[in-house]
């Protein structure tokens, strides 16, 4: 083969390679077809994620934007002052990351609205504009979360309760003052406040007995002035002698009308049902109490879900107690 022929052959191969590259770019993965069912699921997830911030459907206005043969939905979302737009974008980013959807965003001045594009297959397939609406009031729902221990627990677990950073009292549930004293000595100074719930799952009768109370109340009260003694209003006696003892030893009555028992060890279905009930009662302004059985599995769940509850508007406060 002559030098000229070699040059011609090389040129033809380069042309062929260029054509193949163009075809790959034109028909490769960057232009994968987006199915209608995928968009339906995407829209459903958008509403779900916004709902995590207690954003109602009436605050969301959807409109179609036509670009050539392609149309996409643009969401105008009105939110009250106090909800973080960047936090919403962050949550949306993580929700859609595994689906290969990126969410570039820009701030629109002077309103400081946030425009978020949903970018996939080299196309903007959806967009959200988060707008502050001063006519909307940021609604919060007061509720309580108590961590209950009726057995010896590790210091690490108590530190995890503290590290949640919420108002989440530690509750010792026992009828034995010496046991409570041992627990308190082990955990003193890690978390506040600390309650002693004079109750056991299988015994609601002791605190109705004046003789038992006369013997045990002074022992409980002597453990520490930092401890709050409580009984639940479903277990107390209305006998005057018992009521006087409670008054003399400053025992508080814990309102149990809207208590939700929470234990992740009972399974996913059960604890999801309990969390949904807690949110529903909080939204009804019933100030529910999430009574949490303190174990590692439950802590793992609440470390992930407490932020979700806060985003929804739940504000953790002191439980309803009375003297």
C-alpha positions in Angstrom: 0.0 0.0 0.0 1.4 3.4 -1.0 1.8 6.3 1.4 -1.1 8.0 -0.4 -3.4 5.0 0.0 -2.5 4.8 3.7 -3.4 8.5 4.2 -6.8 7.9 2.4 -7.5 4.9 4.5 -6.7 6.7 7.7 -8.9 9.6 6.8 -11.8 7.3 6.0 -11.4 5.6 9.3 -11.4 8.9 11.1 -14.6 9.9 9.3 -16.2 6.6 10.2 -15.2 7.1 13.8 -16.7 10.6 13.9 -20.0 9.4 12.4 -20.2 6.6 15.0 -19.5 9.1 17.8 -22.2 11.4 16.5 -24.7 8.5 16.3 -23.8 7.4 19.9 -24.3 10.9 21.2 -27.6 11.3 19.3 -29.1 8.0 20.4 -27.2 7.1 23.5 -28.3 7.0 27.2 -28.5 10.8 27.4 -31.7 10.7 25.4 -33.5 7.9 27.1 -37.2 8.1 26.8 -39.0 9.3 29.9 -42.1 7.2 30.4 -45.4 8.8 31.5 -45.6 6.4 34.4 -42.2 7.7 35.6 -43.5 11.2 35.6 -46.6 10.2 37.5 -44.5 8.7 40.2 -42.3 11.7 40.2 -45.3 14.1 40.7 -46.6 11.9 43.5 -43.2 11.9 45.3 -43.0 15.7 44.9 -46.4 16.1 46.8 -45.2 13.6 49.3 -42.0 15.4 50.1 -43.7 18.8 50.3 -46.3 17.3 52.6 -43.4 16.5 55.0 -43.4 20.2 55.7 -47.1 20.3 56.3 -47.5 22.1 52.9 -51.1 21.5 51.8 -52.3 20.8 48.3 -54.1 24.2 48.3 -50.7 25.9 48.6 -49.5 24.2 45.4 -50.5 25.5 41.9 -49.5 23.3 38.9 -49.3 24.6 35.4 -48.2 23.1 32.1 -45.3 24.8 30.2 -45.1 23.9 26.5 -41.7 23.8 24.9 -42.0 22.6 21.3 -43.4 19.1 21.4 -42.5 18.6 25.0 -44.5 19.9 28.0 -43.6 20.0 31.6 -45.3 20.9 34.8 -44.2 23.9 36.8 -45.3 24.0 40.5 -45.8 27.4 42.2 -45.6 26.6 45.9 -46.5 29.1 48.6 -45.0 28.6 52.0 -45.1 30.7 55.2 -42.1 32.5 56.5 -40.0 30.3 58.7 -39.7 27.2 56.5 -36.3 26.8 55.0 -36.4 26.7 51.2 -32.8 25.3 51.0 -33.8 22.5 53.4 -36.7 21.6 51.1 -34.3 21.5 48.1 -31.9 19.4 50.1 -34.6 16.9 50.9 -35.8 16.8 47.3 -32.3 16.2 46.2 -31.8 13.1 48.3 -35.3 11.9 47.4 -34.5 11.9 43.7 -30.8 11.3 43.7 -31.0 7.5 43.1 -33.3 8.1 40.1 -30.6 10.0 38.3 -32.5 13.3 38.6 -30.4 16.4 39.5 -31.9 19.5 41.1 -30.0 22.7 40.1 -31.6 25.7 41.7 -31.3 29.5 41.7 -32.5 32.3 43.9 -34.8 34.8 42.3 -34.3 38.4 43.6 -35.5 40.6 45.2 -38.2 38.2 46.6 -35.6 35.5 47.4 -37.8 32.8 46.0 -36.1 29.6 45.0 -36.5 28.0 41.6 -35.7 24.3 41.4 -35.3 22.4 38.2 -35.7 18.7 37.9 -33.1 17.7 35.3 -33.0 14.3 33.7 -32.1 12.9 30.2 -30.7 16.3 29.3 -34.1 17.8 29.9 -35.9 19.9 32.5 -38.8 17.6 33.2 -40.3 19.5 36.2 -39.7 22.7 38.1 -40.7 24.1 41.5 -40.8 27.7 42.6 -40.9 28.1 46.4 -42.4 31.5 47.2 -42.8 33.1 50.7 -46.4 34.0 51.3 -46.7 36.4 54.3 -50.5 35.7 54.5 -49.7 32.1 55.6 -48.9 31.5 59.2 -46.4 28.9 60.2 -48.4 26.4 62.2 -46.7 24.3 64.9 -48.2 21.5 66.9 -47.1 21.1 70.5 -46.5 17.5 71.6 -44.3 15.6 74.1 -41.8 12.8 73.8 -40.8 10.8 77.0 -38.2 8.0 77.0 -39.2 5.3 79.5 -36.8 2.9 81.1 -38.0 0.1 83.4 -34.7 -1.8 83.5 -31.0 -1.1 83.6 -30.0 0.9 80.5 -26.6 1.9 79.2 -25.0 5.3 79.6 -24.7 5.4 75.8 -28.5 5.1 75.3 -29.1 8.0 77.8 -26.5 10.1 75.9 -28.3 9.4 72.6 -31.5 10.8 74.2 -29.6 13.9 75.2 -28.0 14.2 71.7 -31.5 14.4 70.0 -31.4 18.0 71.2 -35.2 18.0 71.9 -37.2 18.4 75.1 -37.3 14.6 75.8 -37.3 13.8 79.5 -35.9 10.5 80.8 -38.5 8.5 82.8 -37.6 5.8 85.3 -40.6 3.5 85.7 -40.4 1.5 88.9 -42.0 0.8 92.2 -38.6 0.2 93.9 -36.8 3.4 95.2 -33.5 1.6 95.6 -33.5 0.6 91.9 -34.4 4.1 90.9 -31.6 5.5 93.1 -29.1 3.1 91.4 -30.2 4.2 87.9 -30.1 7.9 88.8 -26.6 7.6 90.2 -25.5 6.0 87.0 -27.0 8.6 84.7 -27.0 11.8 86.8 -26.1 14.9 84.9 -26.4 13.4 81.4 -30.0 14.4 80.6 -32.6 16.6 82.2 -35.3 16.6 83.3 -35.7 13.2 84.9 -39.1 11.8 86.0 -39.8 8.8 88.3 -43.1 7.2 87.2 -44.3 5.2 90.2 -45.8 2.5 88.1 -45.1 -0.9 86.7 -46.8 -2.6 83.8 -48.3 -5.3 85.9 -49.0 -3.2 89.0 -51.3 -0.2 89.2 -52.6 -0.9 92.7 -49.6 0.0 94.9 -49.9 3.8 94.4 -53.6 3.5 95.5 -52.5 2.0 98.8 -51.9 4.6 101.6 -49.7 2.1 103.6 -47.5 1.5 100.6 -47.3 5.2 99.8 -46.4 6.1 103.4 -43.5 3.7 103.2 -42.2 4.4 99.7 -42.9 8.1 99.0 -40.3 9.4 101.4 -37.7 7.1 99.9 -38.5 8.3 96.3 -38.4 11.9 97.4 -35.0 11.5 99.1 -33.2 10.4 96.0 -32.7 13.9 94.5 -34.4 17.2 94.4 -33.8 17.2 90.7 -36.2 14.3 90.2 -39.9 14.9 89.5 -42.2 12.2 90.9 -45.2 11.5 88.7 -48.2 9.2 88.5 -50.5 8.8 85.6 -54.1 10.0 86.0 -55.5 6.6 85.0 -54.0 4.9 88.0 -54.5 7.3 90.9 -56.9 7.0 93.8 -59.3 9.8 94.7 -59.1 8.8 98.3 -58.4 12.0 100.4 -55.6 10.4 102.3 -53.8 9.4 99.1 -54.4 12.8 97.6 -52.9 14.5 100.7 -49.8 12.3 100.4 -49.3 13.3 96.8 -49.6 16.9 97.7 -47.2 16.7 100.6 -44.5 15.0 98.5 -45.1 17.2 95.5 -46.2 14.4 93.2 -47.3 15.5 89.7 -50.2 13.9 87.8 -49.3 13.0 84.2 -52.2 13.4 81.8 -52.6 10.1 79.9 -55.6 10.9 77.7 -53.5 11.1 74.5 -50.6 8.8 75.3 -49.2 6.8 72.4 -46.9 3.9 73.4 -44.0 3.5 71.0 -41.6 0.6 70.7 -39.8 -0.1 67.4 -39.1 -3.7 68.5 -42.7 -4.5 67.8 -42.2 -4.2 64.1 -42.2 -1.7 61.2 -46.0 -1.8 60.6 -46.7 -1.1 64.3 -44.3 1.8 64.8 -45.3 3.4 61.5 -48.9 3.3 62.6 -48.0 4.8 66.0 -46.0 7.7 64.3 -48.9 8.4 62.0 -51.3 8.5 65.0 -48.9 10.8 66.9 -48.8 13.2 63.9 -52.5 13.2 63.6 -53.2 13.9 67.2 -50.5 16.6 67.2 -52.2 18.3 64.2 -55.5 18.2 66.1 -53.7 20.2 68.9 -54.4 17.4 71.4 -50.8 17.7 72.7 -50.1 13.9 72.6 -47.4 12.2 74.5 -45.1 9.7 72.6 -44.2 7.3 75.4 -41.0 5.7 74.0 -39.7 2.4 75.3 -35.9 3.1 75.5 -34.0 0.5 73.5 -31.4 0.8 70.8 -33.7 -0.1 67.9 -36.2 2.6 69.0 -33.4 5.1 69.3 -32.2 4.3 65.8 -35.7 5.0 64.4 -36.3 8.2 66.3 -32.8 9.6 65.4 -34.0 9.4 61.8 -37.7 10.4 62.3 -37.6 13.2 64.8 -36.4 15.6 62.1 -39.3 14.5 60.0 -41.7 15.3 62.8 -40.1 18.7 63.3 -40.3 19.5 59.6 -44.0 18.7 59.8 -44.4 21.2 62.5 -44.3 19.2 65.7 -42.8 21.2 68.6 -41.6 19.1 71.5 -42.7 20.7 74.8 -43.2 19.7 78.5 -46.0 17.1 78.9 -49.3 18.2 80.6 -48.8 17.6 84.3 -50.6 19.0 87.3 -50.0 18.8 91.1 
